Amino acid sequence: MDVVVIGAVAAGMSAASKAKRTEPEARVRVFGREDNVSYAACGLPYYIGDVVQDQAQLIARTQEEFARQGIEVNVGHEVKKILPKERQLLVLDASGEEQTVNYDKLVICTGARPVLPPIGNSDLANIFTVSSIPDSEAVRAAIEAGAKRAVIVGGGYIGLEMVEALRLKGLEVSVIERSEQIAGTIDPEMAKIVRDYLLAEGVDVQTGVAVEEFIGEETVRGVRTNQGTVPCDLAIIAVGVAPNSELARDAGIELGVRGAIRVNRRMETNLPDIYAAGDCAVAWHELYQDNTYIPLGTTANKQGRIAGENVVGGQAEFAGIVGTGIVKVMELGIGRTGLSNREAETLGKELLSVRVEVNNRAGYYPQAGKGTVKLLFDHEGKVWGAQMVGSDNFAKRIDVLAAAIQSGCSLQQLAGLDLSYSPPFSPVWDPVLVAANVALGKLR
């Protein structure tokens, strides 16, 4: 069996590795457009901020390590066309020559690309996106060349991570967000905690503001918005990503929500023997009971593993997502899972909510901090959503609530969970338990 994978990062290499482990006799080849393989894209802001100082630490496994596993990885190879009837790919190799590659089974893991909004003068120097190792090197070079003030266009996950990275490098930072709040996946009152924290830390945060053009001759010197001008000598565009699905679309593969490749829970596309996984594909949402597009590294790796098993004859199914995410900006963590108020309204669900502020450790323990938990639940006591904002590792508790929501846990069951306790880690009443009991009180 000849298995070919398009894409050599998270989903692609997970698929290739699982296929080879499941069927050692299969020939497994990977074609990646970039020169780097199996790197941690989520670690790029920490490399820019010198939290991770060696680029090599971002490489999970090298091309040579995959070769020893029996996986042929071809970097610098761009797949230009899929010919499903012929079971062939047209590939532009690293030397610029076009090759024809035959396959028996195909896995498409082409990832996503940064969205570039229509902002004037976006071709000025020192304007970057952050999605690849070369991107991170370019940002580092601009900082080393003397950049002092940055504008980040977009206040989502990547934008917030870049706030931390650039502040660690000593830059002044402005965040400009078109919508009325930063951290758009959480509810407004929780996002206000994040905004207030950033303002207190000296970060300029502008919401409800649209960037109209970049200013400068050759290098960016500022941005003009619908409300004024903000000076800068470095700009990051972080307004989200779009799936790289054109290659699949042109081959007759059906697309779904937001133009991502439509797959079933076995990661099969509508064409026989062609699978897709990762940031180019949709994901099944357990609470929506429908496909959605939430591109995250966790989902990419899991979907890649499912596709890799099934491409060599397996019957694995993707368990689905509930929209769990977490991000850190300086000393503040932000976690969310399940439905937000806005999502619930879109789905026509009438939910109740509670919000509680609690300690993240025993109050007498040194460096005890505060955090806020929001729970969303229905009138029958079923938990549908949760959000956490707090210092230190407070927000990582969102995983408890993700497990509770994905398993259909009720408030009563949540309040009775046997969670661990020790003063360095939590109060005797864990924040999850406090929030659950307050929610139960609202139901009574």
N, C-alpha and C positions, 0 to 999 in steps of 0.2 A: 504493500500500500504506500502511495506517495502522498504525503500530507504537506501542504504548503500553507504557511501563515504569513499574512501581510501585516507588518507592524512588529517592531522589536523592543517595545517597552513593556508596560505592566501586563495588560491583557494578552498581548502577543506571546511574550515569553512564558507566562503562566500556561497558556494553551499548548505551546510547544513542549514544555517540560512535562505536563500531565499526559500528553499524547504519547511521548516517548516512554514514560514510565509505565503507562497502561499497556502499550503494545511495542515492546522493545524491537521487534522486527520491522516496524514501520520506518520508512525513510521520512525524516522530518526536516524541512527546510524553512527558513525564515528570511524574509526580505524586508529590510528596514531602510527608510529613506535617509535617516540621520546617520551620522558617523558614530554615535554612541548607542550602546545596547543596554537594556535592562537597568536604566538609571532611575533614581528616586526623584521624580519631578516635584513631588510635594516638599522635598528638602531644599529646593532652589532658593527660597527666601532666606533660609538659615545659612546657606553658603554665601549669599550676598552680604548678610549681616555678620559674617565671621563666627557665627555660632559653630558651624562646621567649617574648618579651615582648609581641609584637603578635598579637592574635587573628587578624588578617587574614592572617598568614603561614600559618595552618592551612587556608586556603581554596585548594584546588588551582586551580579555575577558578570564575569568578563566573557568576551567572545570565545576565548580559549577554554574557559571552564565549560561552556556549553558544548564546544567541540568534543571535549573529553566525555561528555554525556551522550555523544552521538548525534547532536543537533547541529545542522549546518546553518550558520548565521551569516547572511550577506548584508553588510552595512553599505550605505551609500548607493543603494539600489532602489530606484523608484518604479513602482508598478504603475504603468500608464493605462493599461486596459485589461479588463477581465473578459474572456470569451467563454461563457458558460457552456455553450453547445460543444465547443471543441475541447473543453476542459484545459484551457491554456491561459497564460498570462503574457502580456507584452511588457517587458521589463527593461528600463534604461539602467545599465550597470554603471559602476563607479567611473569607468573610462568614457562614458557617453555613448557606448554601443548598445543597440537594442537587441535583446535576447527574447526568444520564445521559451517559456517554461511550462511544462506539462504538469498536471496534478490529477490525483484521484479525488481528494477531498481538500476543501479550501476553508480557511478561517480568516475572516477579515477583522483586523484589529487596528484600524487606521487612526484611532484616537480623535482628538478635537483640536481646534485652533482658536486662538484668542479672537474675540469679536472686535473689529475695528470700526468704531462709530464714525460717521461722516464729520470729522473735525478738520477744519482748514489748516493747512501747513503741517500736516502730520509727518511729512518727510524731512522735517528739520532734524539735525543731529541731537542726540541725547534724549530721544523719545523712544521708549521701550515697551515691549510686552515681556512677560516672564513665563515662558512655557518650555524652555529647553536649556541645556547646558550652555550653548553659545549665547543665549539671551543673558544668562546670569553673568557670564564673563564680560559681556559688553557693559552691563550695569556696574560691575565692579571696576572696570577700567575707567568709566566716567567719574566714579567717585574718587578713584586714585588720581585722576587728572585735575581734581579740585572742585567738583560739584559741591555746593553748600546748601542749596534749597531745592526741595522736591515738591512736585504736585502729583498726587495720585488721583487719577480719574476713575472713580468707582470705589464704593465702600463695602464690598462683599468680602468673601473669605480671602482671596488673594490680595485685595487692597489692604485689608487689615494686617495680614502677615507682612506686607511690604512696609507698613507704618513702622512695625517693630524693627525690621531689617535696616531701614534707613536711619531711624533714630539711633540704633546701635552704632552706626557709622558716623554719628555726629551731625546729621543733616537736619535742618528745619523742615517740617513736613506739613503740607496742606492736603486734606482729603476733600474732594469735590464730588458730591453724589447727586445725580439728577432727581432721584425720588426723594420723598420727604423724610427718609430715615436711612441710616447706615445699617449694616447687618440685616439685610432685607428678609432673611429666612426666619427671623424671630419677630414677635409682636412689638408694636411701637413702644409700649411702656418698658419692655426689656431692652430694646435698642437704645432708649434714652439713658439707661445706666451705662452703656458702652460709650455713648457720646459724651456724657458728663465726665467719665473717667479720662477719655482722651483730651478733653478740654483742660482738665485739671493737670494733665501731664504736659501741657504746652503744645498740643497738636491742634492746628487750625482745622475745624470741621465745618464744612458748608454743605447743607442739605437743601433739596429743592432748587438746586443751581445747575444750569446746563453749560458745559464748556462749548463755546462756539468756534474758537480757533486758537492755535498756538501762535505765539509772537516770537519773532527773531529773524535774523538775516540768514545765517547758516546753522547756528545752534539755537535751540530753544532758549528764550529769555523770559517767558511768561505765558500765561493763558488768559484769553479774554472770555469772560462768561456773560450770561445775560444779566449779571448784576455788578460787573466791574472787572478789574484786572488783578491777577495774582502773579507776582514775580516768581521765577524759578529758573534753574539752569539744568534741571533733570526732570523728566516726566515719565510716569508709569501709567499705561493704559490697562485697566483691570476691570472691565465691565462685563465679564463673562466669557464663555466659550461656545463654539458651534461645532457640531459633529462633522468630521471629515467623511462625508457619505456620498460624495459625487461619483467616486469610482464605482461604488455599488449601484447607485442609481442608474448610471449609464449602462450597466450590465443587465438591467431589468429587475434589479432587486427592489422590493417595495420599501418605502420609507414610512416612518410613523411620526409621532409627536416631535415637533421642532426639527423635523428633517433628519432625525436619527434613524438608523437601520431598524426595521421592524423584525423582531425575532420572537419566537415562543420561549417557553421556560427551559427548553433544551438548547437554546441558542441557535435554533435553525432559522434560516431565512425562508422566503417563499420558493427559492430555487433549490433543487435537490443537491445534496452533498456540499452546500455552501452554508457556513455558519458565520456568526458575527458576535463580537464581545467587546466590552469596555466602553470608552467614551464616545465611540461612533454609534453605539446601539442604544435602544430603549431598555428600560428596566421595569419589571413588574412591581407595582406598589401594592402592598397588602391592604392598605387602608383605602386607597382609591379603588381597588379591585379593577385596575386598568394599568396600561403602560404609561410611563412617564419618562422624563429625561432629567436625571440628576447625576451628572458625571463626577464620580469620586473614585479615589484610588482603591478603596475597599471593594466597591462594586466591580471595578475593572478586573481586579485580581480574581475575585470569586467567579465572575462570568467567564474569564479566560480559562480557569480550571475546569468549569463545566463543559465549555466548548471543546477543550482538549481531550477530555474523557469521551465525549460523545462522537467526536470526529473519527475515532478508531473503534466505534461500535458500542459505546456505553449508552446508558439510559438515564443519566443523571439529570436532575431538574434544579434550576435556580430557585432558591427559597424565597426570593423577593426582598424588597426593602421596605422600611417604614420612614425613610427620610432622615436618618440619623447623621448628624454632622457636628464637628467641633473645631474651634479655631482659638488660637492664643494671640493676644496682642499685648506685648510687654508683660505685665504681671496679671492680666485679666484673661480668664478663660470664658468662652461662650459655647454652650452646647445646646443642641435641639434635637428632638425626635418626634415622630408622629405628625399630627396636624397642628398648624397654627390657627389662630382665629380666622385669618383670611382664607386659608384652605378649607376650613370647616364651612364657612359661608358659601364658598364656591360649590362645595359638594352638597349643600342644603342641609347640613347637620347643625342642630341647635345644641351648643355645648355650654356648660358652666365652666368657671375657672376660679382658681385661688392663686394668690401670690404671697409668698412668705419669705422674710429675710431671716437667716439663721447663721450661726457660727459654722465654720468649716472644721473646727477642732474643738476640744474642750476649752471653755472660755478662759480657764486659768493657765492653759498651756502657752508657752512663748510663741509669738508670731501667729496666734489665732486670728483668723480673718473672718470676713463676712461673705455671704453669698445669697443670691435670690433664686428661688425656685418658683416656677409657674407650672401648674397642672391644669390640663383641660380634660373634662370628663362629661359624660351624658347623665341624664336624670336617673338612669338605672345603675349608675356607679361604675360604668366601664371607662377605663382610661384611654384617651384618644391622642393626647399630645403632652409634651413637657418641654420646658426650656430652663436653662440654668446659666447664670452669669455670676462669676465670683473669682476671688483671688486664688492663687496657688493652683492646686489640682482639683478644686471644687467641682468644676464643670464636667470632669471625667465621670462623675456619678451618673451622667446622662445614660451611660450604658446599662445601668440597672433598669432605668425606665424604658429604654429601647427593648430590652428583653421582656419586660412586663407587657408592653404594648403589643409586641409581636406574638406573644403567647396568649393574648386576650385576657390579661389580668384585670381583676376588678379592684376598686379602691380598698375594699375590705381585705382582699388578699395582699395587696401592696402594703397596707398598714401592718400586716402580720408577718412580713418577711423577716427572716432571721439574719439580719445584717451584722457585720462584725463591728466591734467597738474597742478602741484603745485611744486614750487622750491625744497621742500624736496624730491620729488619723481622723477622728471624728468626735462629735459630742456623743453622749450616751444615747440620745435620740438622734439618729442620723437624719440629715436634712430631707431625705426621701420619705422617711417615716413621718416626720413632722408635717410635711406637705400633704401626705395621704390622710393623716388624721384631721387636719384642718378642712380638707375637702369633704371628708365624711361628715364633719360637723355642719357643713353647708347644705348637705343633702337632708339632714334630719329636720 
